[in-house]
Amino acid sequence: CGLMTINKEQKRIRVFQETNRVLKDKGLFIFTTYDREKNVEYLDYWKKEKIKWDNNKHNKKYEKFGDRICNNSLNGKFIHVPIYKEVEKICNNSNYKIIWSGLRSQICNEPQHVIELSDDCIFYIAQKY
């Protein structure tokens, strides 16, 4: 999920643009993100954050809804947690089409200690067009 640890939206978009520049036509860009709507453990957190953003009472260090500082295994690291439509928009605007996505938990058979260490994320395969 390193892509979403980039702390400015414009910088994340530049990553997509740069990968598009170096990939051949129909080349694949494979990446992962967390998802605000898929991880049920954090749904209440995001509902409360949405209210803060709607009332302009959010942490002003954050540029966009979905930004947060993680105080878990990421040890105080910035992360942007998008939703699928947000990832799809960035892909489309960067000349990519998402051709597959799936939760790590649905495609990987991981040991329990790995499951306990990290939250589930989504793998994306985006194709340059």
Backbone hydrogen bonds in HBPLUS format (Angstrom, degrees):
<---DONOR---> <-ACCEPTOR-->    atom                        ^
c    i                          cat <-CA-CA->   ^        H-A-AA   ^      H-
h    n   atom  resd res      DA  || num        DHA   H-A  angle D-A-AA Bond
n    s   type  num  typ     dist DA aas  dist angle  dist       angle   num
A0004-MET N   A0001-CYS O   3.21 MM   3  5.80 133.5  2.44 113.2 122.4     1
A0005-THR N   A0002-GLY O   2.99 MM   3  5.13 160.0  2.03 108.1 114.2     2
A0006-ILE N   A0003-LEU O   3.45 MM   3  5.95 161.6  2.49 109.9 112.6     3
A0080-HIS N   A0004-MET O   2.72 MM  76  5.10 151.2  1.80 144.1 154.3     4
A0011-LYS N   A0008-LYS O   3.08 MM   3  5.30 123.5  2.41 101.9 116.0     5
A0012-ARG N   A0008-LYS O   3.09 MM   4  6.48 151.5  2.17 151.2 159.7     6
A0012-ARG N   A0009-GLU O   3.05 MM   3  5.08 116.5  2.46  96.2 111.9     7
A0013-ILE N   A0009-GLU O   2.91 MM   4  6.24 157.3  1.97 155.6 162.2     8
A0014-ARG N   A0010-GLN O   3.00 MM   4  6.23 148.6  2.10 138.4 147.0     9
A0015-VAL N   A0011-LYS O   3.19 MM   4  6.54 139.0  2.36 138.9 148.6    10
A0015-VAL N   A0012-ARG O   3.12 MM   3  5.20 127.5  2.41  95.6 109.0    11
A0016-PHE N   A0012-ARG O   3.38 MM   4  6.86 154.3  2.45 146.3 151.2    12
A0017-GLN N   A0013-ILE O   2.96 MM   4  6.33 158.2  2.01 151.6 158.4    13
A0018-GLU N   A0014-ARG O   2.79 MM   4  5.94 157.1  1.84 148.7 154.6    14
A0019-THR N   A0015-VAL O   2.93 MM   4  6.15 163.1  1.96 152.0 156.5    15
A0020-ASN N   A0016-PHE O   2.96 MM   4  6.07 151.2  2.04 142.6 151.1    16
A0021-ARG N   A0017-GLN O   2.93 MM   4  6.20 142.5  2.07 139.5 149.8    17
A0022-VAL N   A0018-GLU O   3.15 MM   4  6.47 149.5  2.24 149.2 155.4    18
A0023-LEU N   A0019-THR O   2.99 MM   4  6.01 141.0  2.15 148.2 157.6    19
A0027-GLY N   A0024-LYS O   2.84 MM   3  5.14 145.5  1.96 138.0 136.1    20
A0026-LYS N   A0128-LYS O   3.05 MM 102  4.73 134.1  2.27 119.4 129.8    21
A0128-LYS N   A0027-GLY O   2.86 MM 101  5.37 166.1  1.88 159.9 164.6    22
A0029-PHE N   A0126-ALA O   2.77 MM  97  5.15 162.5  1.80 156.6 162.5    23
A0126-ALA N   A0029-PHE O   2.93 MM  97  5.15 169.9  1.94 145.8 149.2    24
A0031-PHE N   A0124-TYR O   3.15 MM  93  5.42 152.7  2.23 138.8 147.0    25
A0124-TYR N   A0031-PHE O   2.77 MM  93  5.42 160.7  1.80 173.1 174.8    26
A0033-THR N   A0122-ILE O   3.04 MM  89  5.45 146.7  2.16 143.0 153.3    27
A0122-ILE N   A0033-THR O   2.72 MM  89  5.45 172.3  1.73 171.7 170.3    28
A0038-LYS N   A0035-ASP O   3.30 MM   3  5.39 145.0  2.44 101.8 111.1    29
A0036-ARG N   A0082-PRO O   2.93 MM  46  5.98 157.3  1.98 144.5 152.1    30
A0042-TYR N   A0039-ASN O   3.08 MM   3  5.88 157.5  2.13 122.4 127.5    31
A0043-LEU N   A0040-VAL O   3.37 MM   3  5.17 166.7  2.38 102.0 105.9    32
A0046-TRP N   A0042-TYR O   3.02 MM   4  6.33 161.8  2.06 160.0 163.8    33
A0047-LYS N   A0043-LEU O   2.96 MM   4  6.22 148.3  2.06 147.6 156.7    34
A0048-LYS N   A0044-ASP O   3.04 MM   4  6.28 163.1  2.07 153.9 157.1    35
A0049-GLU N   A0045-TYR O   2.94 MM   4  6.22 155.7  2.00 147.7 155.4    36
A0050-LYS N   A0046-TRP O   2.90 MM   4  5.99 152.7  1.97 141.7 148.5    37
A0051-ILE N   A0047-LYS O   3.20 MM   4  6.53 153.5  2.28 144.8 150.7    38
A0052-LYS N   A0048-LYS O   3.09 MM   4  6.44 156.3  2.15 146.5 153.0    39
A0053-TRP N   A0049-GLU O   2.89 MM   4  6.23 159.9  1.93 154.9 159.9    40
A0054-ASP N   A0050-LYS O   2.83 MM   4  6.04 162.1  1.86 151.8 157.1    41
A0055-ASN N   A0051-ILE O   3.02 MM   4  6.17 139.5  2.19 142.8 152.8    42
A0055-ASN N   A0052-LYS O   3.22 MM   3  5.19 128.7  2.50  93.9 107.0    43
A0057-LYS N   A0052-LYS O   2.71 MM   5  4.71 170.2  1.71 148.3 146.9    44
A0056-ASN N   A0053-TRP O   3.08 MM   3  4.85 164.0  2.10 104.8 107.8    45
A0062-TYR N   A0059-ASN O   3.00 MM   3  5.81 163.9  2.02 122.8 127.8    46
A0067-ASP N   A0064-LYS O   2.97 MM   3  5.81 155.6  2.03 149.7 151.3    47
A0081-VAL N   A0066-GLY O   2.75 MM  15  4.77 165.8  1.77 126.2 130.6    48
A0068-ARG N   A0079-ILE O   2.92 MM  11  5.60 137.3  2.11 152.9 166.3    49
A0079-ILE N   A0068-ARG O   2.89 MM  11  5.60 148.7  1.99 166.3 170.7    50
A0070-CYS N   A0077-LYS O   2.95 MM   7  5.49 172.9  1.96 148.6 146.4    51
A0076-GLY N   A0070-CYS O   2.52 MM   6  4.92 126.1  1.80 146.4 164.8    52
A0075-ASN N   A0072-ASN O   2.88 MM   3  5.46 164.8  1.91 120.5 125.2    53
A0086-GLU N   A0083-ILE O   3.03 MM   3  5.39 127.6  2.31 107.8 121.3    54
A0087-VAL N   A0083-ILE O   3.21 MM   4  6.60 157.8  2.26 155.4 161.6    55
A0088-GLU N   A0084-TYR O   2.82 MM   4  6.07 163.7  1.84 160.0 165.5    56
A0089-LYS N   A0085-LYS O   2.94 MM   4  6.07 151.3  2.02 139.0 146.1    57
A0090-ILE N   A0086-GLU O   3.10 MM   4  6.39 163.7  2.12 149.3 152.7    58
A0091-CYS N   A0087-VAL O   2.92 MM   4  6.15 162.4  1.95 152.4 157.8    59
A0092-ASN N   A0088-GLU O   2.84 MM   4  6.05 170.4  1.85 152.9 155.6    60
A0093-ASN N   A0089-LYS O   2.88 MM   4  6.03 162.2  1.91 152.0 157.0    61
A0094-SER N   A0090-ILE O   3.08 MM   4  6.16 120.1  2.46 135.6 149.7    62
A0094-SER N   A0091-CYS O   2.97 MM   3  5.10 143.6  2.11 102.4 113.9    63
A0096-TYR N   A0091-CYS O   2.78 MM   5  4.71 152.1  1.86 137.5 138.2    64
A0095-ASN N   A0092-ASN O   3.23 MM   3  5.17 160.3  2.28 109.9 109.1    65
A0129-TYR N   A0095-ASN O   3.00 MM  34  5.72 159.5  2.04 148.8 149.8    66
A0097-LYS N   A0127-GLN O   2.88 MM  30  5.28 148.6  1.98 137.3 146.7    67
A0127-GLN N   A0097-LYS O   2.82 MM  30  5.28 164.1  1.84 147.2 145.9    68
A0099-ILE N   A0125-ILE O   2.83 MM  26  5.83 155.5  1.89 155.6 163.7    69
A0100-TRP N   A0125-ILE O   3.33 MM  25  5.20 142.0  2.49 145.4 144.3    70
A0125-ILE N   A0100-TRP O   2.85 MM  25  5.20 152.9  1.93 158.2 154.2    71
A0102-GLY N   A0123-PHE O   3.02 MM  21  5.44 147.3  2.13 144.6 154.0    72
A0123-PHE N   A0102-GLY O   2.88 MM  21  5.44 170.6  1.89 155.5 152.7    73
A0106-GLN N   A0103-LEU O   2.94 MM   3  5.31 145.5  2.06 108.6 119.0    74
A0104-ARG N   A0121-CYS O   2.80 MM  17  5.65 160.5  1.84 171.3 171.9    75
A0107-ILE N   A0104-ARG O   3.06 MM   3  5.30 145.1  2.18 105.0 115.2    76
A0108-CYS N   A0104-ARG O   2.83 MM   4  5.68 140.1  1.99 162.8 169.4    77
A0114-VAL N   A0111-PRO O   3.03 MM   3  5.52 134.4  2.25 112.0 123.7    78
A0115-ILE N   A0111-PRO O   3.19 MM   4  6.57 159.1  2.24 151.8 158.1    79
A0116-GLU N   A0112-GLN O   2.92 MM   4  6.16 156.2  1.97 154.8 161.0    80
A0117-LEU N   A0113-HIS O   3.13 MM   4  6.11 134.3  2.35 128.3 139.3    81
A0117-LEU N   A0114-VAL O   3.14 MM   3  5.01 126.7  2.44  92.3 106.4    82
A0118-SER N   A0114-VAL O   3.23 MM   4  6.46 152.6  2.31 155.7 158.9    83
